[in-house]
Each structure stands twice: as structure tokens, then as C-alpha cells.
């Protein structure tokens, strides 16, 4: 009887334990599983595109044949990288294309474009038209006229200045007459001298025949013996001023050390600076663009610039401010057509 009671009690205890283990837990407060943002909202915020940087647009109407394309493209690439902009080169452009995005500046090269119409339709953008001579600048339209290289003009200016600063007109020119440019510069120099002094007959000996200017025919690669021969020839006739067209720097140094005062289309070597009268430089489109484009990006438009011949590296000890002003007035008249160089730029020969 005693053992039966014990077994019964153990059985009840076991059943009680099993009953407790199978009992469902007490209900708890429900958890809110609603997402903080809907799947649609999350996807949209993730896929929103980053705005593109503003564009610089270069319009080249004639493709790779467009004048000054390489110079303009190189400078715009430099500035775009510096300012964090994108550069796009296009053969044409419409107002609708610009209205689609931020375009602070459009540069238009020569061709069949309408810079004035685009500027009027899109006042929020600045425009730079290169080589469009008949246009009028506007608040957002700047003009840059570029004169083609004219070695006859360069020589003419050099001859005029050489005669103006040299006693008894004792001047000479060094150029390569086997090239069209060299021939044009040499003949232009002769006409520039004669424009100032007429027959240019010296008052004191020696008296070269026919008369000044004298000519030294040298290429940029001429041997030193050839250079020395020309220097000796000029010294024999008491030449004082020499114009050198496209010389090597070593040639400039040789003539300067020989005692001549010099004019050239090159900058002066440091060792002969006291012998330098002036440099006659033709267009420098790259330098002008580097200076002008940052102004346009700041919204400062309406420029009207003409690039052509200019005087640089002027030595006032040899070319006084008064004579420089006289020469610059002559340059202005030459460029405007009031003075004719008398040289055919295509052949380099004297006009009949």
C-alpha cells in the first residue's frame, strides 16, 4: 500500500510538469513592424541622379577644319578642369539645347552660326564669338577678331621703327627669302623704311649702292660661319639697327654682341637686353583667351577685342615713348587699311 501511494504521487507530479510545459505563454504587446519609409520612397531617394557640372560649349561649325579650333579647345579644357566644368564640342547649337541645362559660357568659332541670335534668346549665358567681324557686342555677347598672320606687316612695322630710331637710316634686315614668309618680311621691311625716309640717302659715308636698307639672307638654321659673314658685311657699311625675322636665339645673341641694336618677332635674350629696341608680335590667341574666359564665367561680358600686331619688350632707352606712340599710330593705320604694305601676302613679292 505504501509503494502504490508513492508511485501515484510521482505520476501526478510528472503529469503536472508536462502540463506546465505545454501551456501557451501569456500574450504580449504587439510589435509595430511598419517600415520607417515605404519601399517606393527608399528606392526613389537612392536612384536620384547627381546633377552634372555646368557646361562650357565650344561650337566649331566646320568640324576639324574650323579656324583656331585647337587653340580654343586646349585653353577651354584647361579652364574647365580648373573650374570643375565639363567641355562639350559641337558643330552647331540651338537655344533649346542650352535651355536644358546650366551653360555659363558658349564659345563660337568662325562659320555659319548666329551668335547674336543665341545671345538674345539666352540672356542667362555668356557668349564669345571669334572671327565674326560684323557683329555688335551685347551685355552677354563678347567679340574677338583675329587677324591672320601677315609677315609683310611685321616687316613693315620693323622697317618703320628701325628708320625712326637710326641715324642716317643705316638699317638692315635678316630673313630667309627662300620662304614666302621670309620674303614677305624682308620686302615689307624695305617698304616700311622707305615709307618713313623716302630715298633714305645717308649724309655721311659710307654710301652703299643702291642705299639702305641692306639685306642679310639667312635661315634660322644657318651655320655660325654664315652668320659671321653677314655680321661682317653689315659692319663694313656701318649698319646700326638690324631686324631679324624668325631667328634662332643664338643668332640674336651673335648680332647683339656684335654691337647692333635689334628688332625681332622674338623676345630678347637676357644677355643682350640693352641692345633690344622692341619685339613685334603677331596675334596670341591663347594668351587672350586665358585672360578673357574667367571674366566671362563671372558674368562680365560685352568685350570687343581685336588681336593683331603689337609692340612688346620695348626698351625706352632706344625707342622713346613719343616714338613708340608714333609707331603705334602707324600700326593702327596699317591694320585699318589706311596704309598699304605694298606686298602681296600670298607670294611675298612687291605689288606691281
C-alpha positions, 0 to 999 in steps of 0.5 A, spaced: 500 500 500 505 504 501 509 503 494 502 504 490 501 511 494 508 513 492 508 511 485 501 515 484 504 521 487 510 521 482 505 520 476 501 526 478 507 530 479 510 528 472 503 529 469 503 536 472 510 538 469 508 536 462 502 540 463 506 546 465 510 545 459 505 545 454 501 551 456 501 557 451 505 563 454 501 569 456 500 574 450 504 580 449 504 587 446 504 587 439 510 589 435 509 595 430 513 592 424 511 598 419 517 600 415 520 607 417 519 609 409 515 605 404 519 601 399 517 606 393 520 612 397 527 608 399 528 606 392 526 613 389 531 617 394 537 612 392 536 612 384 536 620 384 541 622 379 547 627 381 546 633 377 552 634 372 557 640 372 555 646 368 557 646 361 562 650 357 560 649 349 565 650 344 561 650 337 566 649 331 561 649 325 566 646 320 568 640 324 576 639 324 577 644 319 574 650 323 579 656 324 583 656 331 579 650 333 585 647 337 587 653 340 580 654 343 579 647 345 586 646 349 585 653 353 577 651 354 579 644 357 584 647 361 579 652 364 574 647 365 578 642 369 580 648 373 573 650 374 570 643 375 566 644 368 565 639 363 567 641 355 562 639 350 564 640 342 559 641 337 558 643 330 552 647 331 547 649 337 540 651 338 537 655 344 533 649 346 539 645 347 542 650 352 535 651 355 536 644 358 541 645 362 546 650 366 551 653 360 555 659 363 559 660 357 558 658 349 564 659 345 563 660 337 568 659 332 568 662 325 562 659 320 555 659 319 552 660 326 548 666 329 551 668 335 547 674 336 541 670 335 543 665 341 545 671 345 538 674 345 534 668 346 539 666 352 540 672 356 542 667 362 549 665 358 555 668 356 557 668 349 564 669 345 564 669 338 571 669 334 572 671 327 565 674 326 567 681 324 560 684 323 557 683 329 555 688 335 557 686 342 551 685 347 551 685 355 552 677 354 555 677 347 563 678 347 567 679 340 574 677 338 577 678 331 583 675 329 587 677 324 591 672 320 598 672 320 601 677 315 609 677 315 609 683 310 606 687 316 611 685 321 616 687 316 613 693 315 612 695 322 620 693 323 622 697 317 618 703 320 621 703 327 628 701 325 628 708 320 625 712 326 630 710 331 637 710 326 641 715 324 642 716 317 637 710 316 643 705 316 638 699 317 638 692 315 634 686 315 635 678 316 630 673 313 630 667 309 627 669 302 627 662 300 620 662 304 614 666 302 614 668 309 621 670 309 620 674 303 614 677 305 618 680 311 624 682 308 620 686 302 615 689 307 621 691 311 624 695 305 617 698 304 616 700 311 623 704 311 622 707 305 615 709 307 618 713 313 625 716 309 623 716 302 630 715 298 633 714 305 640 717 302 645 717 308 649 724 309 655 721 311 659 715 308 659 710 307 654 710 301 652 703 299 649 702 292 643 702 291 642 705 299 639 702 305 636 698 307 641 692 306 639 685 306 642 679 310 639 672 307 639 667 312 635 661 315 634 660 322 638 654 321 644 657 318 651 655 320 655 660 325 660 661 319 654 664 315 652 668 320 659 671 321 659 673 314 653 677 314 655 680 321 661 682 317 658 685 311 653 689 315 659 692 319 663 694 313 657 699 311 656 701 318 649 698 319 646 700 326 639 697 327 638 690 324 631 686 324 631 679 324 625 675 322 624 668 325 631 667 328 634 662 332 636 665 339 643 664 338 643 668 332 640 674 336 645 673 341 651 673 335 648 680 332 647 683 339 654 682 341 656 684 335 654 691 337 647 692 333 641 694 336 635 689 334 628 688 332 625 681 332 618 677 332 622 674 338 623 676 345 630 678 347 635 674 350 637 676 357 644 677 355 643 682 350 637 686 353 640 693 352 641 692 345 633 690 344 629 696 341 622 692 341 619 685 339 613 685 334 608 680 335 603 677 331 596 675 334 596 670 341 590 667 341 591 663 347 594 668 351 587 672 350 583 667 351 586 665 358 585 672 360 578 673 357 574 666 359 574 667 367 571 674 366 566 671 362 564 665 367 563 671 372 558 674 368 562 680 365 561 680 358 560 685 352 568 685 350 570 687 343 577 685 342 581 685 336 588 681 336 593 683 331 600 686 331 603 689 337 609 692 340 612 688 346 619 688 350 620 695 348 626 698 351 625 706 352 632 707 352 632 706 344 625 707 342 622 713 346 615 713 348 613 719 343 616 714 338 613 708 340 606 712 340 608 714 333 609 707 331 603 705 334 599 710 330 602 707 324 600 700 326 593 702 327 593 705 320 596 699 317 591 694 320 585 699 318 587 699 311 589 706 311 596 704 309 598 699 304 604 694 305 605 694 298 606 686 298 602 681 296 601 676 302 600 670 298 607 670 294 611 675 298 613 679 292 612 687 291 605 689 288 606 691 281 
